[in-house]
Amino acid sequence: MKKILLIDDDTFICEILKKYLEKNNYVVNTAFSGQSAQELLKKQNFDLVLCDFRLPDTSGLELLKKIKMQKPNTPVVIITAYADVKVAVQLMKLGATDYITKPIQQNELINVVNTLFEKKAPSIVTETPTHLNSDFIVGESSQIKQVIAQAKRVAPTNMSVIIEGETGTGKEYIARFIHQNSERKNKPFVAIDCGAIPKELANSELFGHVKGSFTGAINDKEGVFQRAHGGTLFLDEIGNLSYDIQLKLLRVVQERVVSKVGDKISQNIDIRIITATNENLHAELQENKFREDLFHRLNEFNIKLPALRHRAQDILLFASHFLEIANADLHTEISGFSPEVEQIIMKYPWYGNLRELKNVVKRSVLMSNSNRIEKDVLPNEIVYAEPSAHPVNGAMEVESNSILKIASYEIEKQLIVKTIQEAGYNKSKAAEMLNINRKTLYNKIKLYDIDM
């Protein structure tokens, strides 16, 4: 039976969820603080961690980092209030597998858990099936058609590609599309989330190690470079790699030769490298946070993925697509959306992009009592958000002052203040802890008028 660790300081909610999960044949341990959770993780192995974002003794950000340090391959699902969705997306960049929003619906919870175990996908590295993930469709907007045209043009070559775009825009799907339209399509596609790798394990995860090369190296291990031999290696969130790992990566990219940690023997590798980032690597170059020589090696071809809010005509296409997926997952027969809901969906800015839209549609299907999605089952933060101006013919987007955005700003401000304090007011260290560059941190300090 699968073992789950449930972390929440609300003991009443914990007990309800524990009993419900146990009825569905899971073994559940509970922890009511970050410290007690860490103690349990030291003593036991868990197949899944369900963790509340707000705990009395620590933040979700700090606890996620510690869990990934202790158990890097254990999937973590964040439990969060809907107003914290933007922060939840940030946590997913740092290694969280998924998130669910409060108030928690038991059917929604068990569906997330069952789906996660059915996939049996490791939290850091994934290997592709032979088809694109069903979460991604092309759409009709000129922006995404241009992306697909670029991907088709570069696919038959061996050029290295950098894909830029916000979290949730579908960067990995485009990388898979390139692989599947290349001469390497029958060879491995290996993806690794560089933002989810603890720094001390990066060498081993990327390049492999030999038995006894460091404490805990009890067996030989292949790195992702060896596993991708003959195929395509996708390095997601490349900007999160430390400077010393970037140096070693540069040698591998230049010479197509890799050595395991602790091994003197080098292995020739034949791979194509595709990378992705949601950060501005040019700013990282200016601050010497990312190696310029490595950047130019990786940036033989560049693709920029538009945010969903920049693709207004595709929003309802994706919503309908996710509705079909939700109907199949939840065994429902919801036929569509009311005209009022369609208008709301079109006007909302979707800061979490495709993932946020998919989650909202699935939750709405679960809560619906009629044969179509009505306004009353949508989250209030979406219903009462002020409309965003989607760009038309290249016009600039006008940011929304929605409830969600205001709430997210306040949460982000609190997170920045807390992190700076924990870093001993060392802003460079705080920026590193937040996984942003110093310039971005200074801009946010100015934006939020933080007195530090």
Protein Blocks (a to p, Z undefined) as FASTA:
>chain_A
ZZdddddfblklmmmmmmmmmmnopacdddfbfklmmmmmmmpccfbdcddfbdfkbcfk
lmmmmmmmmmmmbccdddddfklmmmmmmmmmnopabdcdddddfklmmmmmmmmmmnop
afkbccddfbdcfkbcfbjcfklmmmmmmmmmmmmmmcdcdddddehilpmmmmmmmmmm
ccklmpccddddfklpcfklmmmmmnopaehiaghiabccddfklmmgoiacddehkllp
cfklmmmmmmmmmnopacdehiabdcddddddddddfbdfklmmmnopacfklmmmmmmb
ccddddfklmmmlmmmmmmmmmmmmmmmnopabfbdcfklmmmmmmpgolnlmmlmmmmm
mmmmmmpcbfbdcfklpcfklmmpccddddeehiacdddfbfklmmmmmmmmmmmmmmmm
mnoopaklmmmmnopafklmmmmmmmnopaZZ
